[in-house]
């Protein structure tokens, strides 16, 4: 028998080691493919493997606080707990699936000052800190995260020159080990390797906290964050802002809170990359009491085409007559909105009054008679400074949304601005479209009136450069779109191939075939989807416009039928009883077979737009055909150079 005093000492020794060194804990996905191990030293260290294959080496994580230093080192381990969840989420404004299965296993490591939560899904690994430091604020000096990959992963690099950015990126494909040190990357960041699951890294549920960037160093990739901004001054232009003094911390926030999720999406197949919905699943649930007024739809856009209207008896421009013409166009084709972009207001800094050539109440009244609502553009700073006043004016005018532009920052203050404007706009029944904006991180689940985000190298860049190629357009669904919705602004009807392209600011053209452009309305997720070209061109191309007008902007179900990063994608999406298919490819022509077994039983009618036989030379060449099919049918399709294919399938 052990003497009592010796037993007490032994227990005390065991207790000391158990609270500081819990050894290695493991947790795996419900299908058994993904295994995560975690160890606690002075930081937390995670390793991820897939089917026994090491995937990500030593993800090092820690939270550094002013005065406390390392939260992990300053905390005592108490216990580990494994739990499971299997529930469904109903999306208010669905962009992939209306009903989302949310199933995961969770390991919670409890310390006296925080919990560390690791969730393992069948398609990814996520983790976050939940601090228990009291109601007083804490200053976070850094959230350390560093990881390295197995050798020979390629990285689709969205490089940033600084943390002040429009967050619009082209993607350079580099071996991750060849990326120069100090290179800054925006998120999401995609890593691929032959015969190995791909990894997409991003984040979700960011509140009162800055967005993360990654920076390359000798050990792999490490997190960096914008610091708290203490002062700014105006630049030479109305949208230019110069950061003055910055704090030595990244967030001043509550001591009791959940921090953002760090998200590693894991995809054995390229099609799985597009299907992943973890950013939305991890976000806070709905915070609005009434969402019945939120209406997604398509919108006619003025700025891209520079209001180049012809065949009319008035001078086109930023004036009431021109926008009535837009309203007439939108009404004819069943578009829900028109947008008045920069230039409608008295000045860009005064959006409380319109310029003398625009009568907003008259346009709102005219639009209501035609079943078309209006969205107004604004710089972010005027809204930040007079939010309630401006949004009240917009609501009193009868406007239905606001496009907020040139935000360009991702620090704590601006992240809070996003939520403030989402919440306040909802109080005034206004939609929000963020431009010059960072990536989505799940805010629209809590505030579904946040209808879209830019943060993408979209079609507007055709006005001044020749880089919006079909390869770029085929990279976007596997990179930026994994974070959420994108305002790419498709719909250009002056279709040419790369060798015939010229950048033209006022009368822009686009690369790729007509069918390639139309397929974007199915492939790109955007509850507020723009038609970027001039109404005059859409009238001239009635057959194309009528086809686009029948494609919804939200989806009950989405299936990726074929996909290869940067090369091609074919998607089928369901809305109500109808299905829609979009197919896009790069410059290499390809043949595919569409298997319609995803349809329910019964007969269907299919109408499709395909590349014309001469579309390899004349990109605007297309053909529209139709026939009857059922769920045993198959169809061979051909995508020409930078081509496309789009179909509307209705139940008979």
Long-range contacts (C-beta under 8 A, 24 or more apart in sequence): 18-77, 19-76, 19-77, 19-78, 20-76, 20-77, 21-77, 22-77, 22-80, 22-109, 25-80, 25-107, 25-109, 27-82, 27-105, 27-106, 27-107, 27-118, 27-120, 28-105, 28-120, 29-104, 29-105, 29-120, 29-121, 29-122, 30-84, 30-103, 30-104, 30-105, 30-122, 31-122, 33-122, 34-120, 34-121, 34-122, 34-124, 34-125, 34-266, 36-107, 36-118, 36-120, 36-125, 38-107, 38-109, 38-116, 38-118, 40-72, 40-77, 40-109, 42-70, 42-72, 42-73, 43-70, 43-72, 43-73, 43-144, 44-72, 44-109, 44-116, 46-118, 46-125, 46-127, 48-125, 48-264, 48-266, 50-197, 50-266, 50-268, 53-196, 54-150, 55-149, 55-150, 55-196, 55-197, 55-199, 55-266, 56-147, 56-148, 56-149, 56-150, 56-199, 56-264, 57-147, 57-148, 57-149, 57-150, 57-220, 58-146, 58-147, 58-148, 59-145, 59-146, 59-147, 60-144, 60-145, 60-146, 60-147, 61-127, 61-143, 61-144, 61-145, 61-262, 62-143, 62-144, 63-114, 63-129, 63-131, 63-140, 63-143, 63-144, 63-259, 64-140, 64-141, 64-142, 64-143, 64-144, 65-138, 65-139, 65-140, 65-141, 66-138, 66-139, 66-140, 66-141, 66-248, 66-249, 68-138, 71-113, 71-114, 71-129, 71-131, 72-111, 74-113, 75-111, 75-112, 75-113, 75-114, 76-111, 76-112, 77-109, 77-110, 77-111, 78-110, 78-111, 78-112, 79-110, 80-107, 80-108, 80-109, 80-110, 81-107, 81-108, 81-110, 82-106, 82-107, 82-108, 83-108, 89-280, 89-281, 89-285, 91-280, 91-445, 92-286, 92-291, 92-294, 92-445, 92-448, 93-294, 93-296, 93-444, 93-448, 93-451, 93-527, 93-554, 94-554, 94-555, 94-556, 95-484, 95-485, 95-525, 95-526, 95-527, 95-554, 95-555, 96-275, 96-277, 96-280, 96-525, 96-555, 96-558, 97-277, 97-555, 97-556, 97-557, 97-558, 98-555, 98-556, 98-557, 100-277, 100-280, 100-281, 102-281, 119-282, 121-278, 123-265, 123-266, 123-267, 123-272, 123-275, 123-276, 123-278, 124-263, 124-264, 124-265, 124-266, 124-276, 124-278, 125-263, 125-264, 125-266, 126-204, 126-261, 126-262, 126-263, 126-264, 126-278, 126-282, 127-261, 127-262, 128-205, 128-258, 128-259, 128-260, 128-261, 128-262, 129-258, 129-259, 130-257, 130-258, 130-259, 131-255, 131-256, 131-257, 131-259, 132-255, 132-256, 133-255, 133-256, 134-255, 134-256, 135-254, 135-255, 135-256, 136-255, 137-252, 137-253, 137-254, 137-255, 138-252, 138-253, 138-254, 138-255, 139-247, 139-249, 139-251, 139-252, 140-209, 140-249, 140-250, 140-251, 140-252, 140-253, 141-248, 141-249, 141-250, 142-223, 142-225, 142-250, 143-212, 143-223, 143-225, 143-250, 143-259, 144-222, 144-223, 145-212, 145-222, 145-223, 145-262, 146-217, 146-219, 146-220, 146-221, 146-222, 146-223, 147-220, 147-221, 148-219, 148-220, 148-221, 149-176, 149-191, 149-199, 149-220, 150-193, 150-196, 151-177, 152-177, 152-193, 153-191, 153-192, 153-193, 153-196, 153-199, 154-191, 154-192, 154-193, 155-179, 155-185, 155-189, 155-190, 155-191, 156-189, 156-190, 156-191, 156-192, 156-475, 156-478, 156-479, 156-565, 156-566, 157-183, 157-185, 157-189, 158-185, 158-186, 158-187, 158-189, 158-479, 158-480, 159-183, 159-184, 159-185, 159-186, 160-184, 160-185, 160-186, 160-213, 163-213, 163-224, 163-225, 163-226, 163-409, 163-410, 163-411, 164-243, 164-408, 164-409, 165-408, 165-410, 166-406, 166-408, 166-436, 166-454, 166-455, 167-410, 167-436, 167-437, 167-438, 167-439, 167-454, 167-455, 168-454, 168-455, 168-456, 168-457, 168-458, 168-461, 169-456, 169-457, 169-480, 170-457, 170-467, 170-472, 171-472, 171-475, 171-479, 171-566, 173-566, 176-220, 176-221, 179-216, 180-216, 181-216, 181-217, 181-218, 182-215, 182-216, 182-217, 183-215, 183-216, 184-213, 184-214, 184-215, 184-224, 185-213, 185-214, 185-215, 185-216, 185-221, 186-213, 186-439, 187-211, 187-212, 187-213, 187-214, 187-439, 187-483, 188-265, 188-439, 188-479, 188-480, 188-482, 188-483, 189-214, 189-221, 190-273, 190-478, 190-479, 190-482, 190-565, 192-565, 197-266, 197-267, 197-268, 198-266, 198-267, 198-270, 198-273, 198-565, 199-264, 199-265, 199-266, 199-267, 200-263, 200-264, 200-265, 200-267, 200-273, 200-276, 200-478, 200-479, 200-482, 201-262, 201-263, 201-264, 201-265, 202-263, 202-265, 202-279, 202-439, 202-441, 202-482, 202-483, 203-260, 203-261, 203-262, 203-263, 203-279, 203-441, 204-260, 204-261, 204-263, 204-278, 204-279, 204-280, 204-282, 204-283, 204-441, 204-442, 205-258, 205-260, 205-261, 205-282, 205-283, 205-284, 205-441, 205-442, 206-260, 206-415, 206-441, 206-442, 206-443, 207-260, 207-284, 207-415, 207-416, 207-419, 208-251, 208-253, 208-254, 208-257, 208-412, 208-415, 208-416, 209-250, 209-251, 209-253, 209-259, 209-260, 209-412, 209-415, 210-250, 210-251, 210-410, 210-411, 210-412, 210-415, 211-410, 211-415, 211-438, 211-439, 211-441, 212-260, 212-262, 213-410, 225-250, 226-250, 226-409, 226-410, 226-411, 226-412, 227-411, 228-252, 228-411, 228-412, 228-413, 229-409, 229-411, 229-413, 238-347, 238-348, 238-349, 238-379, 239-348, 239-379, 239-405, 239-406, 239-408, 239-436, 241-381, 241-408, 241-409, 250-411, 250-412, 251-412, 252-412, 253-412, 260-441, 265-482, 269-563, 270-478, 270-563, 270-564, 270-565, 271-560, 271-561, 271-562, 271-563, 272-560, 273-477, 273-478, 273-482, 273-563, 273-565, 274-477, 274-478, 274-481, 274-482, 274-560, 274-563, 274-569, 274-571, 275-558, 275-560, 276-482, 279-440, 279-441, 279-442, 279-482, 279-483, 279-484, 280-442, 280-444, 280-445, 280-484, 282-442, 283-441, 283-442, 283-443, 283-444, 283-445, 283-446, 284-442, 284-445, 284-446, 285-445, 285-446, 286-445, 286-446, 286-448, 287-423, 287-446, 287-447, 288-426, 288-446, 288-447, 288-448, 288-449, 291-448, 291-449, 293-429, 294-431, 294-448, 294-449, 294-451, 295-336, 295-373, 295-400, 295-431, 296-336, 296-451, 296-527, 296-528, 296-553, 296-554, 297-335, 297-336, 297-337, 297-527, 297-528, 297-529, 297-553, 298-335, 298-336, 298-337, 298-528, 298-529, 298-530, 298-531, 298-548, 298-549, 298-553, 299-330, 299-335, 299-336, 299-337, 299-338, 299-339, 299-375, 299-528, 299-529, 299-530, 299-531, 300-326, 300-329, 300-330, 300-335, 300-337, 300-338, 300-339, 300-530, 300-531, 300-535, 301-338, 301-339, 301-341, 301-489, 301-530, 301-531, 301-532, 302-326, 302-338, 302-339, 302-340, 302-341, 303-341, 303-342, 303-460, 304-459, 304-460, 304-463, 304-489, 304-492, 304-508, 304-532, 304-533, 305-507, 305-508, 305-532, 305-533, 305-534, 305-537, 306-505, 306-506, 306-507, 307-534, 308-506, 308-507, 308-534, 308-536, 309-534, 309-535, 309-536, 310-536, 311-536, 317-357, 318-343, 318-344, 318-355, 318-357, 318-358, 319-357, 319-358, 320-357, 320-358, 320-359, 320-362, 320-363, 323-358, 323-363, 324-363, 324-366, 325-535, 326-535, 327-363, 327-366, 327-367, 327-370, 327-372, 328-370, 328-535, 329-535, 329-538, 329-539, 330-370, 330-372, 331-370, 331-371, 331-372, 333-538, 333-545, 333-546, 333-548, 333-549, 334-549, 335-372, 335-531, 335-549, 336-372, 336-373, 337-372, 337-373, 337-374, 337-375, 337-400, 337-401, 337-528, 338-367, 338-372, 338-373, 338-374, 338-375, 339-374, 339-375, 339-376, 339-377, 339-403, 339-530, 340-374, 340-375, 340-376, 340-377, 341-377, 341-403, 342-377, 342-405, 344-376, 344-377, 345-376, 345-377, 345-378, 348-379, 349-379, 349-381, 349-382, 350-382, 351-376, 351-378, 351-379, 351-382, 351-383, 351-390, 352-386, 352-389, 352-390, 352-393, 360-397, 360-399, 361-397, 361-398, 364-397, 364-398, 364-399, 365-398, 368-398, 373-399, 373-400, 373-401, 374-398, 374-399, 374-400, 374-401, 375-399, 375-400, 375-401, 375-402, 375-403, 375-431, 375-433, 375-528, 376-401, 376-402, 376-403, 377-402, 377-403, 377-405, 378-402, 378-403, 378-404, 378-405, 379-404, 379-405, 379-406, 380-404, 380-405, 380-406, 380-407, 380-417, 380-436, 383-421, 384-417, 384-421, 387-420, 387-421, 387-424, 388-424, 391-424, 391-425, 391-427, 391-428, 391-430, 392-428, 394-428, 394-430, 395-428, 395-429, 395-430, 399-430, 400-429, 400-430, 400-431, 401-430, 401-431, 401-432, 401-433, 401-451, 401-528, 402-430, 402-431, 402-432, 402-433, 403-433, 403-435, 404-432, 404-433, 404-434, 404-435, 404-437, 405-435, 405-436, 406-435, 406-436, 407-434, 407-435, 407-436, 407-437, 407-438, 408-436, 410-438, 418-443, 418-450, 419-443, 419-447, 422-446, 422-447, 422-449, 422-450, 423-447, 425-449, 431-528, 433-487, 433-528, 435-487, 439-480, 439-483, 439-484, 440-483, 440-484, 440-485, 441-483, 441-484, 442-484, 444-484, 444-485, 451-485, 451-527, 451-528, 452-485, 452-486, 452-487, 452-526, 452-527, 452-528, 453-484, 453-485, 453-486, 453-487, 454-486, 454-487, 455-480, 455-483, 455-486, 456-480, 456-486, 456-487, 456-488, 458-486, 458-487, 458-488, 458-489, 459-488, 459-489, 459-490, 459-491, 459-492, 459-508, 459-510, 459-532, 460-489, 460-532, 462-492, 462-501, 462-503, 462-508, 462-509, 462-510, 462-511, 463-503, 463-504, 463-505, 463-506, 463-508, 464-503, 464-505, 465-503, 466-498, 466-501, 466-502, 466-503, 466-511, 468-510, 468-511, 469-498, 469-511, 469-586, 469-587, 469-642, 470-511, 470-512, 470-516, 470-584, 470-585, 470-586, 470-587, 470-642, 471-566, 471-586, 471-587, 473-512, 473-516, 473-520, 473-584, 474-565, 474-566, 474-567, 474-568, 474-569, 474-584, 474-585, 474-586, 475-565, 475-566, 476-524, 477-523, 477-524, 477-563, 477-569, 478-563, 478-565, 478-566, 481-524, 481-525, 484-525, 485-525, 485-526, 485-527, 486-524, 486-525, 486-526, 487-526, 487-528, 487-530, 488-520, 488-524, 488-526, 489-530, 489-532, 490-517, 490-520, 490-521, 490-524, 490-529, 490-530, 490-531, 490-532, 491-517, 491-521, 491-530, 491-531, 491-532, 491-533, 491-548, 492-517, 492-532, 492-533, 493-517, 493-533, 493-537, 493-538, 493-541, 493-544, 493-620, 494-533, 494-537, 494-620, 495-619, 495-620, 496-619, 496-620, 497-616, 497-617, 497-619, 497-641, 497-642, 498-587, 498-642, 500-619, 511-619, 511-642, 512-584, 512-619, 512-642, 512-643, 512-644, 513-611, 513-612, 513-615, 513-619, 513-620, 513-621, 513-622, 513-640, 513-641, 513-642, 513-643, 513-644, 514-544, 514-609, 514-611, 514-612, 514-615, 514-619, 514-620, 514-621, 514-622, 514-644, 515-609, 515-610, 515-611, 515-615, 515-622, 515-643, 515-644, 515-645, 515-646, 516-584, 516-585, 516-611, 516-642, 516-643, 516-644, 517-644, 518-544, 518-547, 518-548, 518-582, 518-609, 518-644, 518-646, 519-582, 519-583, 519-584, 519-644, 519-645, 519-646, 520-582, 520-584, 521-548, 521-551, 521-582, 521-646, 522-551, 522-571, 522-573, 522-580, 522-581, 522-582, 522-646, 523-569, 523-571, 523-582, 523-584, 526-553, 527-553, 527-554, 528-553, 529-553, 543-624, 544-609, 544-622, 547-607, 547-609, 547-624, 547-646, 547-648, 550-648, 551-580, 551-646, 551-648, 552-580, 559-598, 561-594, 561-595, 562-592, 568-639, 570-594, 570-645, 572-598, 577-650, 577-651, 578-648, 578-649, 578-650, 578-651, 579-604, 579-647, 579-649, 580-646, 580-647, 580-648, 580-649, 581-608, 581-645, 581-646, 581-647, 581-649, 582-644, 582-645, 582-646, 583-637, 583-639, 583-644, 583-645, 583-646, 584-639, 584-643, 584-644, 585-639, 585-642, 585-643, 585-644, 586-642, 587-641, 587-642, 588-641, 589-616, 589-638, 589-639, 589-640, 589-641, 589-643, 590-638, 590-639, 591-636, 591-637, 591-638, 591-639, 592-636, 592-637, 592-639, 593-634, 593-635, 593-636, 593-637, 594-634, 594-635, 594-636, 594-637, 595-634, 596-629, 596-630, 596-631, 596-632, 596-633, 596-634, 596-635, 596-649, 597-631, 597-632, 598-631, 599-629, 599-630, 599-631, 599-649, 600-631, 600-651, 601-630, 601-631, 602-630, 602-651, 602-652, 603-628, 603-629, 603-630, 603-651, 603-652, 604-628, 604-629, 604-630, 604-649, 604-650, 604-651, 604-652, 605-629, 605-649, 605-650, 605-651, 605-652, 606-635, 606-647, 606-648, 606-649, 607-647, 607-648, 608-645, 608-646, 608-647, 608-648, 609-644, 609-645, 609-646, 609-647, 610-637, 610-638, 610-645, 611-638, 611-639, 611-640, 611-643, 611-644, 611-645, 615-640, 615-641, 615-643, 616-640, 616-641, 628-652
